[in-house]
Amino acid sequence: MSRIVQIQTNFSVGEIDPLLRARIDLKQYYSALQTATNVVIQPQGGAKRREGLRYLTTLDSGAANGVRLVPFEFNTDDSYMFAITAGKLYVFRDKVLITDINGTGNNFLAISEITAAMLPQLRFAQSADTIIFVHEDLEPLKLVRGANNSSWTKSTITFTERPYYPFTISTSSPSANITPSATDGNIKITASSGVFASGNVHQYINVTSSFGRLRVVEFVSSTVVNCVAEVPLFSTDVINSGDWELESGYENAWSNTRGWPKSVTFHEGRLWLAGSKSLPSTVWASRSNDFFNFDKGEGLDDAALEATISTSTLNSITDIFSGRDLQIFTTGGEFYIPQANLEPITPSNFIVKIATRNGSKADVPIVGVDSGTLFIQRKGKSLNELAFTDTELAYNTSNVSMLSGHLFKTPVDMAIRRATSTDESDRLMIVNGDDGSMTVFSLLRSQEVTAPARFTTSGEFVAVGVDVDTIYAVVKRTVNSAAQYFVEYFDSALHLDSAVRGTGSASSTSMAHLDTEAVKVILDGIIQPDVTVSSNTATFPRASATDFELGLGYSLEIKTMPVEPQMQSGSLRGFKKRILEVNAELFETQALTVNSQQVQFRQFGQNNLNTAVQKFTGIKTVGPLLGYNKEGQITITQSVPLDMTVLALDYKVSVGQ
């Protein structure tokens, strides 16, 4: 029998896939966890109890058919979160629901154009006071903020000019001579007899004798039309009948019949739209600084743009993203529009190039990080990052979730919260549709920190969104045997979910959302027995002097990987082991249980009763611990909802034969 002292200095790898339990050759093994539930991995390496969820409001029953959270930043001091259900849009500002929208007395904006079926793949983009919503079955919709927080105007977009496409092309040879007024640019065409009609607008005149090509832009009369030359003529001589033809069959590329664009972004002063039912692989860009005008004109630098991705595989566009370049994500791969020397995109240099061939999931939005762009792979099994490498001068895709694929269970939503202080990292939240859990990555890409954990709650996470630094979530909870959909947000001051917080009182009448449910009670920082909400009221065991917190509890667990000392004699995986003693390095912690042994945080004394547990920073020793097994793991839990941050674990291991 031998005894070994081990230390795990950090948990910066987070929870890793059970398939990696045997990979003791990986350096990540020694900073990983087998389980990281309801904790956040900090950039310094510690594991901290996640924030509680503060209750905001209950959505109506329409939320059962789908809901999306969409951020809107009006200016640096004025930002919003929209909760969109079928036909309704709720507006939140500063974590408060805006009521009496447009003076209607309603706490929502009626938005009948958006149906439940559209919500999973609803896309949006914002410019100044306007946000645009698109979906292949939705005529592009814009929402404009008015003079105050409750004033909002929604309308379908009126395009100055839409792009046209020859869905059913045909040609004819009218019996008339035509005379052009010029050879290039704007040209008036005069016919010797009445051969033109209003339907010829947006169709083409092809001069077969000299290869000229003119696009009809205005019908003047049956004998006169105005055109734009896409291919110049040789001269202004009369063009005889039989030497020219009318090319017809061009119609609006977007319509209720052909479908509408399903992706949108703003990039370099243009509005970019991509994909539709009839043209799933096509990208369009507006004229420069004229967002609703898609007229290609004479092909000058500021003209509208259009391109179709043509490869050997189907590339149905799922999203577009304005990053270092304009990036286009499809079911078959990732594309971009190269800009040599960062020159602006113009009709003369507009080209779409392949980057990688992974494919992205259509109903999960793309998010950007400092190093690249994150997307869920087409089958929903991995999180990938598309990034440009200066060494190769090309885009590459890396699998961010290589070590944690087990945490992906049919992702349905994704959002990122940027770090705002040195004790936190970027936080990427991915909602899982299968079990309602949330996979949460702590990201500090410059230091190669990618640490996933799993968030659970008493219910199911449905949607997630970030308003600057506030993380909103829609949670499906069962209350009084009925499904309810709550809008809540993560609050670092809370230790419970669906929680309500208030000042000194003997009861709370703000618990209608949890009526008939048993809730946990924290008075003045002290845990109290659970109480049952009755008639929307929770009555406390005693009055609180300063503050109270009511809500639903959630379990927490940190479990280390099976111990594997790096010894010259080799591996100890087949030997029985016993963790004798654990020295836990803690930071501002109030409660902790190690391998089912509760850690003491205060001693009996005259001034200890009826006071909150003081936050402890330092080392707590736990042991002796009993029980041999072949794993040798440490499990940390909490029996009460209080602060907890574990920085490192130093422990003694006894190894048997």
C-alpha positions in Angstrom: 0.0 0.0 0.0 1.3 3.5 -0.9 0.1 7.0 -0.3 0.3 9.8 -2.9 -0.4 13.5 -2.7 -2.2 14.9 -5.8 -3.3 18.4 -6.7 -5.7 19.7 -9.3 -4.8 23.3 -9.6 -7.7 24.3 -12.0 -10.8 23.1 -13.8 -10.1 25.1 -17.0 -11.1 22.2 -19.4 -14.5 21.9 -17.9 -16.7 18.8 -18.2 -15.3 16.3 -20.8 -16.8 13.4 -22.7 -17.1 10.1 -20.9 -15.4 8.5 -23.9 -12.2 10.3 -22.8 -12.0 8.7 -19.3 -9.2 6.5 -20.5 -7.2 9.2 -22.2 -4.7 9.9 -19.4 -2.1 10.7 -22.0 -4.0 14.0 -22.7 -2.7 17.0 -20.8 -6.3 18.2 -20.7 -7.2 15.2 -18.5 -5.6 16.7 -15.5 -7.6 20.0 -15.6 -10.9 18.4 -16.6 -14.0 17.4 -14.7 -16.2 14.3 -15.2 -19.3 16.4 -14.1 -19.7 20.2 -14.0 -23.4 20.9 -13.4 -24.7 24.4 -12.6 -21.2 25.8 -12.2 -19.3 28.4 -14.2 -15.6 27.8 -15.0 -13.8 31.0 -14.4 -10.9 32.2 -16.6 -8.5 31.8 -13.6 -9.5 28.1 -13.4 -11.9 28.0 -10.5 -15.5 26.6 -10.6 -18.2 28.9 -9.2 -21.8 28.3 -8.4 -23.9 29.7 -11.3 -26.1 32.7 -10.8 -29.8 32.3 -9.9 -32.6 33.2 -12.3 -34.8 36.2 -11.4 -38.5 35.9 -12.5 -39.7 38.6 -14.9 -43.0 37.7 -16.4 -45.2 34.8 -17.7 -45.8 34.5 -21.4 -49.2 33.5 -22.7 -50.0 30.0 -23.9 -48.8 30.8 -27.4 -45.3 30.3 -26.1 -45.9 26.6 -26.1 -45.7 26.7 -29.9 -42.3 28.4 -29.9 -40.5 31.5 -28.7 -37.4 33.5 -29.7 -35.3 36.1 -27.7 -34.0 38.9 -29.9 -31.7 41.7 -28.6 -32.1 45.3 -29.9 -29.6 48.0 -29.0 -31.0 51.5 -29.7 -27.9 53.3 -28.4 -25.2 52.8 -25.9 -27.6 53.7 -23.0 -30.8 52.2 -24.3 -31.1 48.5 -25.2 -33.9 46.0 -25.3 -34.8 42.3 -25.4 -37.7 41.1 -27.5 -39.5 37.9 -26.6 -41.3 36.8 -29.8 -44.1 34.2 -29.8 -46.6 33.5 -32.6 -48.2 36.8 -33.4 -46.8 38.7 -30.4 -43.7 40.6 -29.5 -42.9 41.5 -25.9 -40.4 44.3 -25.1 -38.1 44.3 -22.1 -35.9 47.2 -21.1 -33.6 47.2 -18.1 -35.1 43.9 -17.0 -38.6 45.3 -17.0 -41.5 44.4 -19.3 -42.8 47.4 -21.2 -46.5 47.8 -20.9 -49.2 49.8 -22.8 -47.4 49.4 -26.1 -48.5 52.2 -28.5 -51.2 53.2 -26.1 -53.2 50.0 -26.7 -53.1 48.8 -23.1 -51.4 45.6 -24.1 -48.0 44.5 -22.8 -47.1 43.2 -26.3 -47.0 44.4 -29.9 -49.3 42.5 -32.3 -47.2 41.0 -35.0 -49.5 38.6 -36.9 -47.0 38.2 -39.8 -44.8 36.0 -37.7 -46.2 32.5 -37.2 -45.0 29.7 -34.8 -43.5 27.8 -37.8 -41.2 30.7 -38.6 -39.7 31.1 -35.1 -36.9 28.5 -35.2 -35.4 30.0 -38.4 -36.3 33.6 -37.9 -33.3 35.8 -38.6 -32.8 39.5 -37.9 -30.3 42.4 -38.4 -30.3 45.9 -36.9 -29.2 49.3 -38.2 -29.7 52.4 -36.0 -33.4 52.5 -34.8 -34.6 49.8 -37.2 -34.4 46.0 -36.9 -35.3 43.8 -39.9 -36.8 40.3 -39.6 -36.6 37.7 -42.4 -37.8 34.2 -43.1 -38.4 32.4 -46.3 -42.2 32.5 -45.7 -42.2 36.1 -44.4 -42.2 39.3 -46.5 -39.3 41.1 -44.9 -40.5 43.0 -41.9 -39.0 46.0 -40.1 -39.6 47.3 -36.6 -38.8 50.9 -35.7 -38.5 52.4 -32.2 -40.5 55.6 -31.9 -40.2 58.5 -29.5 -40.2 56.4 -26.3 -39.9 52.9 -25.0 -43.5 52.0 -25.6 -43.7 53.4 -29.1 -43.0 50.8 -31.9 -43.9 50.7 -35.5 -43.8 47.5 -37.6 -44.3 47.3 -41.4 -43.4 45.2 -44.4 -40.4 46.6 -46.3 -41.1 48.5 -49.4 -38.2 47.9 -51.8 -37.3 50.6 -54.2 -36.2 47.8 -56.6 -36.2 44.1 -56.1 -33.9 41.7 -58.0 -35.3 39.7 -60.9 -34.7 36.2 -61.9 -35.6 34.2 -65.1 -37.6 31.4 -63.6 -39.3 30.6 -67.0 -37.2 32.1 -69.7 -38.4 32.5 -73.3 -37.5 34.5 -76.4 -39.5 36.1 -79.2 -38.6 38.0 -82.4 -41.0 41.0 -82.8 -41.7 42.2 -86.4 -40.2 45.7 -86.1 -37.0 47.6 -86.6 -35.6 49.4 -83.5 -33.4 52.4 -83.2 -31.1 53.0 -80.2 -30.4 56.6 -78.9 -26.9 55.7 -77.7 -24.5 52.7 -77.5 -23.9 52.6 -73.7 -25.5 53.7 -70.4 -29.1 54.8 -70.6 -30.6 54.1 -74.0 -34.0 54.9 -75.5 -35.2 52.3 -77.9 -37.7 53.4 -80.6 -39.5 50.7 -82.6 -41.0 51.1 -86.1 -44.3 49.6 -84.9 -46.1 48.9 -81.6 -44.3 45.8 -80.2 -43.7 46.8 -76.6 -45.9 46.3 -73.5 -45.7 47.2 -69.9 -44.8 43.6 -69.1 -41.5 44.1 -70.9 -40.1 46.1 -67.9 -37.2 44.1 -66.3 -37.0 41.9 -69.4 -34.1 42.1 -72.0 -33.5 43.1 -75.6 -30.7 41.0 -77.1 -29.1 42.3 -80.3 -28.1 39.1 -82.0 -26.2 40.7 -84.9 -23.7 42.6 -82.6 -24.1 40.9 -79.2 -25.6 43.9 -77.4 -27.8 43.3 -74.3 -30.2 45.9 -72.9 -32.3 45.7 -69.8 -35.7 47.4 -70.1 -36.3 49.7 -67.1 -39.2 51.8 -68.3 -42.2 51.4 -70.6 -43.1 54.7 -72.3 -45.4 53.5 -75.1 -45.9 50.5 -77.4 -43.1 51.9 -79.6 -40.7 53.4 -77.0 -38.9 51.9 -74.0 -36.0 53.1 -71.9 -33.1 50.6 -71.2 -29.8 50.2 -69.5 -27.0 48.6 -71.4 -25.4 45.6 -69.7 -23.5 44.8 -72.9 -22.9 48.0 -75.1 -24.0 48.3 -78.7 -21.6 48.8 -81.5 -23.5 51.8 -83.0 -26.7 53.7 -83.1 -27.7 52.4 -86.5 -31.1 50.9 -87.0 -31.4 47.3 -85.9 -33.5 45.3 -88.4 -36.3 42.9 -87.4 -34.7 39.5 -87.1 -31.5 40.9 -85.7 -32.9 41.4 -82.2 -35.1 39.5 -79.8 -37.1 40.0 -76.6 -36.0 37.8 -73.7 -38.8 37.3 -71.2 -39.6 35.2 -68.2 -37.9 37.4 -65.6 -39.9 38.0 -62.4 -39.3 39.2 -58.9 -36.8 36.9 -57.2 -38.8 37.3 -53.9 -42.5 36.9 -53.6 -45.1 34.9 -51.8 -44.9 32.4 -54.7 -41.1 32.2 -55.0 -40.3 32.7 -51.3 -38.6 35.5 -49.4 -34.9 35.9 -48.2 -34.2 33.8 -45.1 -30.9 35.4 -44.0 -30.0 39.1 -43.4 -27.1 41.2 -42.3 -25.5 44.7 -42.9 -22.0 44.8 -44.3 -20.0 47.7 -45.7 -22.9 50.0 -46.1 -25.1 47.5 -47.9 -28.1 45.3 -46.8 -27.3 41.7 -47.6 -30.0 39.1 -48.1 -29.5 35.4 -48.8 -31.4 32.3 -49.7 -35.0 31.8 -50.5 -37.3 28.8 -51.3 -36.7 29.1 -55.0 -33.1 30.4 -54.8 -31.7 28.7 -51.7 -28.0 29.3 -52.7 -28.2 33.0 -53.9 -26.9 36.1 -52.2 -28.1 39.6 -52.9 -26.7 43.0 -51.8 -28.4 46.3 -52.0 -26.9 49.4 -53.6 -24.3 51.1 -51.4 -26.0 53.2 -48.7 -29.4 52.6 -50.3 -30.5 49.6 -48.3 -33.9 48.8 -50.0 -32.7 49.3 -53.6 -31.5 46.1 -55.3 -31.2 47.7 -58.8 -28.0 46.4 -60.5 -28.1 49.4 -62.9 -25.1 49.6 -65.1 -22.9 47.6 -62.8 -21.0 50.6 -61.4 -19.2 50.2 -58.0 -22.2 51.3 -56.0 -24.7 49.1 -57.8 -26.5 46.1 -56.3 -24.9 42.7 -56.3 -26.0 39.1 -56.9 -24.3 35.8 -56.9 -25.2 32.1 -56.7 -23.1 29.5 -55.0 -22.4 26.8 -57.5 -20.5 23.7 -56.3 -20.8 19.9 -56.7 -23.0 19.7 -53.5 -26.2 21.4 -52.4 -25.5 24.6 -50.5 -28.7 25.8 -49.0 -27.9 29.0 -47.1 -28.6 28.9 -43.4 -27.1 32.3 -42.3 -24.8 35.1 -43.3 -22.5 37.0 -41.0 -20.6 40.2 -41.2 -17.1 39.5 -39.9 -13.6 40.0 -41.2 -15.2 39.2 -44.6 -18.8 38.6 -45.4 -19.3 34.9 -44.4 -22.0 32.7 -45.8 -23.0 29.5 -44.0 -24.8 26.7 -45.8 -25.9 23.2 -45.2 -23.0 22.0 -47.3 -20.1 24.3 -46.3 -18.8 27.7 -45.3 -18.1 30.4 -47.8 -16.9 33.9 -47.9 -16.5 36.9 -50.2 -12.7 37.7 -50.4 -11.6 41.3 -50.3 -8.1 41.8 -51.6 -6.3 44.4 -49.5 -9.6 45.0 -47.7 -11.0 46.8 -50.8 -14.8 47.3 -50.8 -17.0 44.7 -52.5 -18.1 45.9 -56.0 -19.7 44.2 -59.0 -16.2 43.9 -60.6 -14.7 41.9 -57.7 -17.8 40.2 -56.3 -17.0 36.5 -56.0 -18.0 33.7 -53.5 -15.3 31.3 -52.4 -15.4 28.1 -50.4 -13.7 28.1 -47.0 -14.5 24.8 -45.4 -17.0 22.0 -45.9 -18.8 21.2 -42.6 -22.3 22.6 -43.0 -24.3 24.5 -40.4 -27.6 23.8 -38.6 -30.4 25.9 -40.0 -32.3 26.6 -36.8 -29.4 27.8 -34.6 -28.0 31.3 -35.1 -24.4 32.1 -35.8 -22.4 34.1 -33.2 -19.1 35.9 -33.4 -16.2 35.8 -31.1 -12.9 37.8 -31.2 -11.1 35.0 -33.0 -13.7 33.9 -35.4 -17.3 32.8 -35.9 -19.1 30.0 -34.0 -21.7 27.7 -35.6 -23.4 24.4 -34.8 -22.5 21.7 -37.3 -25.2 20.6 -39.6 -26.2 17.5 -37.6 -26.1 19.4 -34.3 -23.3 17.2 -32.9 -20.5 19.8 -32.5 -19.6 23.4 -32.1 -17.3 24.7 -34.8 -15.3 27.9 -35.2 -14.6 29.4 -38.6 -11.4 31.6 -38.3 -9.0 33.3 -40.7 -5.4 32.3 -40.2 -2.7 34.9 -41.1 -0.1 32.2 -41.6 -2.1 30.4 -44.3 -4.1 33.4 -45.5 -7.2 31.2 -45.5 -10.2 30.2 -43.4 -10.0 27.1 -41.3 -12.6 25.4 -39.1 -11.8 23.9 -35.7 -14.0 21.7 -33.6 -14.4 23.7 -30.3 -16.4 20.9 -28.7 -14.0 18.1 -29.5 -13.7 17.1 -25.8 -17.4 17.7 -24.9 -19.6 16.4 -27.7 -21.8 14.5 -25.1 -23.2 17.9 -24.0 -24.9 18.5 -27.3 -28.5 17.2 -27.4 -30.2 18.7 -30.4 -29.2 22.4 -30.0 -32.1 24.8 -30.8 -30.7 28.2 -29.8 -27.3 29.9 -29.1 -26.2 33.3 -27.7 -23.0 34.8 -26.4 -22.3 37.2 -23.5 -19.1 39.1 -23.7 -16.8 39.3 -20.7 -17.1 42.6 -18.8 -14.5 42.1 -16.1 -11.2 40.2 -15.5 -12.9 37.5 -13.3 -15.1 36.3 -16.1 -14.7 35.0 -19.6 -17.0 35.1 -22.7 -19.9 32.9 -22.0 -21.5 30.9 -24.8 -25.0 29.5 -24.1 -26.5 26.6 -26.2 -30.0 25.5 -25.5 -30.6 21.7 -25.9 -34.0 20.7 -27.3 -33.9 17.1 -26.2 -33.7 17.6 -22.4 -34.1 21.3 -21.9 -30.6 21.7 -20.5 -28.2 24.4 -21.4 -24.6 23.8 -22.5 -22.5 26.7 -21.3 -18.9 27.4 -22.5 -16.5 29.7 -20.7 -14.4 31.0 -23.5 -11.1 32.8 -23.3 -9.7 32.0 -26.8 -6.5 34.0 -26.4 -5.5 31.7 -23.5 -7.0 28.6 -25.2 -9.6 28.3 -22.4 -12.7 26.4 -23.6 -14.5 25.1 -20.5 -18.0 23.6 -20.9 -20.5 23.0 -18.1 -24.1 22.0 -18.0 -26.9 24.2 -16.6 -30.2 22.6 -15.5 -33.2 24.0 -13.7 -36.6 22.9 -12.4 -38.0 22.7 -15.9 -36.6 23.2 -19.4 -34.6 26.0 -21.0 -36.4 27.0 -24.2 -34.6 30.0 -25.5 -31.7 32.3 -24.6 -30.7 35.8 -25.5 -28.2 38.5 -24.4 -28.9 42.2 -23.9 -25.4 43.7 -23.7 -24.4 41.9 -20.4 -27.7 40.5 -19.2 -28.6 36.9 -20.1 -32.3 36.3 -20.6 -33.9 32.9 -20.8 -37.3 31.5 -21.5 -38.0 28.5 -19.2 -40.8 26.0 -19.4 -41.9 25.1 -15.8 -44.7 22.9 -14.5 -46.7 24.8 -11.9 -49.8 23.3 -10.4 -49.7 20.5 -13.0 -49.7 23.0 -15.9 -46.9 24.1 -18.2 -45.9 27.7 -17.9 -43.4 29.7 -19.9 -41.4 32.2 -17.8 -39.1 35.0 -18.9 -36.2 35.1 -16.4 -32.7 36.4 -16.3 -29.4 35.4 -14.6 -28.7 37.5 -11.6 -25.5 37.2 -9.6 -27.2 38.4 -6.4 -29.5 35.3 -6.5 -29.1 31.7 -5.4 -32.5 30.3 -6.6 -34.4 30.0 -9.9 -37.6 31.7 -10.9 -36.7 33.8 -7.9 -38.2 37.0 -6.3 -36.1 39.2 -4.1 -37.3 42.0 -1.8 -36.6 44.0 1.3 -37.6 43.4 4.9 -41.0 41.8 5.2 -42.9 38.9 6.8 -44.4 37.7 3.5 -44.3 38.2 -0.3 -47.4 38.7 -2.5 -45.3 38.5 -5.7 -45.4 34.7 -6.0 -48.4 34.2 -8.3 -46.2 32.5 -10.9 -45.4 29.7 -8.4 -48.8 29.5 -6.7 -49.3 26.1 -4.9 -45.6 25.3 -5.2 -43.1 24.7 -2.4 -40.3 27.3 -2.6 -37.1 27.8 -0.8 -36.6 30.7 1.5 -33.5 32.8 2.3 -34.0 35.6 4.9 -31.2 38.0 5.6 -28.8 35.5 4.0 -30.0 32.6 6.3 -31.6 29.5 4.9 -35.1 28.9 6.2 -37.5 25.9 5.9 -39.4 25.7 2.6 -42.8 27.2 2.4 -45.8 26.6 0.1 -47.2 29.5 -1.9 -50.9 29.9 -1.2 -53.2 32.5 -2.9 -50.1 34.0 -4.6 -48.5 34.7 -1.2 -45.5 33.2 0.6 -45.5 33.7 4.3 -42.1 33.5 6.0 -41.2 31.5 9.2 -40.2 34.9 10.5 -40.0 38.5 9.2 -36.8 39.4 7.4 -34.9 42.4 8.7 -33.2 43.5 5.5 -33.9 41.2 2.5 -35.5 38.0 1.4 -35.2 35.6 -1.6 -37.8 33.1 -2.7 -37.6 30.6 -5.5 -36.8 27.1 -6.7 -33.6 25.3 -5.8 -31.3 23.6 -8.2 -28.6 21.0 -7.7 -24.9 21.5 -8.1 -22.2 19.0 -8.7 -18.5 19.1 -9.4 -16.9 15.6 -9.9 -13.2 15.1 -10.7 -11.9 12.7 -13.2 -10.7 9.3 -11.9 -7.4 9.9 -10.1 -4.3 9.1 -12.2 -1.0 9.9 -10.5 1.8 10.4 -13.0 4.3 7.9 -11.6 7.4 6.3 -12.9 6.0 2.8 -12.1 3.1 3.3 -14.5 -0.6 3.6 -14.4 -2.7 2.9 -11.3 -6.0 2.5 -13.1 -6.6 -1.1 -12.1 -5.8 -0.6 -8.4 -8.3 0.2 -5.7 -7.9 3.7 -4.3 -9.2 5.8 -1.4 -9.2 9.5 -1.1 -8.0 10.0 2.5 -8.1 13.8 2.8 -9.0 16.7 0.7 -7.7 20.3 1.0 -10.1 22.5 -0.9 -8.9 26.0 -1.9 -12.0 28.1 -1.6 -12.9 31.7 -2.4 -15.8 33.5 -0.7 -17.6 30.2 0.0 -20.5 29.6 2.5 -21.4 26.0 2.0 -19.7 22.9 0.6 -20.1 19.1 0.8 -17.1 16.9 -0.2 -17.8 13.2 -0.9 -21.0 13.4 1.2 -19.1 15.0 4.1 -20.4 18.5 4.9 -17.7 21.1 5.5 -18.0 23.2 8.6 -18.0 27.0 8.0 -18.6 28.3 11.5 -18.4 27.1 15.1 -20.9 27.5 17.9 -20.6 30.7 19.8 -22.6 33.5 21.3 -23.0 35.6 18.1 -23.4 32.8 15.6 -27.1 31.9 15.8 -29.5 33.7 13.6 -26.8 35.3 11.5 -25.7 34.6 7.9 -22.7 32.4 7.3 -19.6 34.5 6.6 -17.9 34.0 3.3 -14.7 32.0 3.7 -11.6 32.4 1.6 -8.7 29.9 2.2 -8.2 26.2 2.6 -10.8 23.8 4.2 -9.6 20.3 5.1 -12.0 17.4 4.8 -11.3 13.9 6.1 -10.6 11.3 6.9 -12.8 9.9 4.1 -13.7 6.2 3.9 -14.2 3.8 1.1 -11.9 2.1 -1.6 -12.9 1.9 -5.2 -11.1 1.8 -8.6 -11.9 5.4 -9.5 -10.7 7.6 -6.7 -12.8 10.7 -7.4 -13.9 13.8 -5.5 -17.5 14.9 -5.7 -18.5 18.4 -4.5 -22.1 19.3 -3.9 -24.1 21.8 -1.9 -27.0 21.0 0.5 -28.1 24.7 0.7 -28.2 27.5 -1.8 -25.3 29.7 -0.8 -22.1 31.1 -2.4 -19.4 28.7 -3.5 -16.2 29.0 -5.5 -13.6 26.1 -5.6 -10.2 27.2 -6.9 -8.2 23.9 -6.5 -8.2 20.5 -4.8 -5.2 19.1 -3.0 -5.8 15.5 -1.8 -4.1 12.4 -0.4 -4.7 9.1 -2.1 -4.1 5.7 -0.7 -3.5 3.0 -3.3 -4.2 -0.7 -2.4 -3.0 -3.9 -4.1 
